[in-house]
Amino acid sequence: MNDIVSDYPMRRPQMIFQPLILLAMLAIAAALVFGFFGALHPALDSFSHLRAHLAVLLALLALALLAFAGFRTEAAVALLFAFG
């Protein structure tokens, strides 16, 4: 019983950061997709200049999410999207 109670403070920050990292990955993936539609609107063309930077940032966040146990599938898909 003491092991479960002593592990609780270590698990709490991990549970908070998992959804935050996932939301950040979704926002970066959306910005990355917007860069491909630059021919449709000039505002979307500004995202095309940052495609390489966004891909690296997406890969770094996916690697950070792989360290946690909850969203491994989402992190693996994000890595494929970043390097694909």
TADA-V354539 format. One record per residue. N is the residue number from 1. RES is the residue in three letters. OMEGA is omega in radians with two decimals (none if undefined). Layout:
# TADA-V354539
n:N res:RES omega:OMEGA
n:N res:RES omega:OMEGA
This chain:
# TADA-V354539
n:1 res:MET omega:-3.12
n:2 res:ASN omega:3.13
n:3 res:ASP omega:3.14
n:4 res:ILE omega:-3.13
n:5 res:VAL omega:-3.11
n:6 res:SER omega:3.11
n:7 res:ASP omega:-3.04
n:8 res:TYR omega:3.13
n:9 res:PRO omega:3.12
n:10 res:MET omega:-3.10
n:11 res:ARG omega:-3.06
n:12 res:ARG omega:3.11
n:13 res:PRO omega:3.13
n:14 res:GLN omega:-3.13
n:15 res:MET omega:3.13
n:16 res:ILE omega:-3.04
n:17 res:PHE omega:-3.13
n:18 res:GLN omega:3.13
n:19 res:PRO omega:3.12
n:20 res:LEU omega:3.10
n:21 res:ILE omega:3.12
n:22 res:LEU omega:3.11
n:23 res:LEU omega:3.09
n:24 res:ALA omega:3.10
n:25 res:MET omega:3.12
n:26 res:LEU omega:3.12
n:27 res:ALA omega:3.13
n:28 res:ILE omega:3.10
n:29 res:ALA omega:3.10
n:30 res:ALA omega:3.11
n:31 res:ALA omega:3.11
n:32 res:LEU omega:3.11
n:33 res:VAL omega:3.12
n:34 res:PHE omega:3.13
n:35 res:GLY omega:3.12
n:36 res:PHE omega:-3.14
n:37 res:PHE omega:-3.12
n:38 res:GLY omega:3.13
n:39 res:ALA omega:-3.11
n:40 res:LEU omega:-3.08
n:41 res:HIS omega:-3.13
n:42 res:PRO omega:3.12
n:43 res:ALA omega:3.12
n:44 res:LEU omega:3.12
n:45 res:ASP omega:3.11
n:46 res:SER omega:3.09
n:47 res:PHE omega:-3.10
n:48 res:SER omega:3.11
n:49 res:HIS omega:-3.09
n:50 res:LEU omega:-3.05
n:51 res:ARG omega:-3.12
n:52 res:ALA omega:3.14
n:53 res:HIS omega:3.13
n:54 res:LEU omega:3.12
n:55 res:ALA omega:3.11
n:56 res:VAL omega:3.12
n:57 res:LEU omega:3.09
n:58 res:LEU omega:3.12
n:59 res:ALA omega:3.12
n:60 res:LEU omega:3.10
n:61 res:LEU omega:3.10
n:62 res:ALA omega:3.07
n:63 res:LEU omega:3.08
n:64 res:ALA omega:3.13
n:65 res:LEU omega:3.07
n:66 res:LEU omega:3.12
n:67 res:ALA omega:3.09
n:68 res:PHE omega:-3.03
n:69 res:ALA omega:-2.94
n:70 res:GLY omega:-2.97
n:71 res:PHE omega:-3.10
n:72 res:ARG omega:3.13
n:73 res:THR omega:3.13
n:74 res:GLU omega:3.13
n:75 res:ALA omega:3.13
n:76 res:ALA omega:3.10
n:77 res:VAL omega:3.11
n:78 res:ALA omega:3.08
n:79 res:LEU omega:3.09
n:80 res:LEU omega:3.13
n:81 res:PHE omega:-3.12
n:82 res:ALA omega:-3.08
n:83 res:PHE omega:-3.08
n:84 res:GLY omega:none
